[in-house]
Amino acid sequence: MENKLTKLSEKTNIEVKSENDKKLKGTFLSVLALGGFIVLSWLTVYFLFISRM
């Protein structure tokens, strides 16, 4: 009985870990894209400012 519960809990942990990894990967890519957009916006405004001096 104990062996079955151990296998079941290991299987469940593996599935949850895999699901969490997918969510974290999506979160990381979203944050990376948002950061890239912010940096690109700042650089655009900076070069616009420099070109008008």
N, C-alpha and C positions, 0 to 999 in steps of 0.2 A: 504494500500500500504506500509506504513512504517513498519507494523508488518511483512510482507513478506520479506522485505529487511533485517530486523533485524534477522529473522530466517535463511535466506540465509547466512548472514555474520557469524553468530554463527556456522552454519554447516561447512562453509569453513574454519574457524579458527580451528575447531576441527580436520578436516582432515589434515590441514597443520601441526598442532602441532603433531599429531600422526606420520606423515611422517618424521618430523624433529627428533622426539624421536628415530625412527628406525635408522636414519643416525647417530645420536650422539652415540647410543649404539654401532654401528659398528665401529665408530671412536675410542671410548673408548677401545673396545676390541683389536683393532689393535695397539693402543699405548701401552696398557698393554702387549701385546705379544712382541712388539719390545723392551720395557723396560726389560722384562724378559730375552730376548735373550742377551741384552747388559750386564746385571748383570751376567748371566751364563757365558758369554765369559770372563768377567773380573775375575770371580772366577776361571775359568779353567786356565787362564794364571797365576794367582797368585799362585795357588797350584802347577803348573808346575815349577814356579820360586822357590818356597819353597823346592820342592822335589829335585832340582838340587843343592841346596846350600851345 
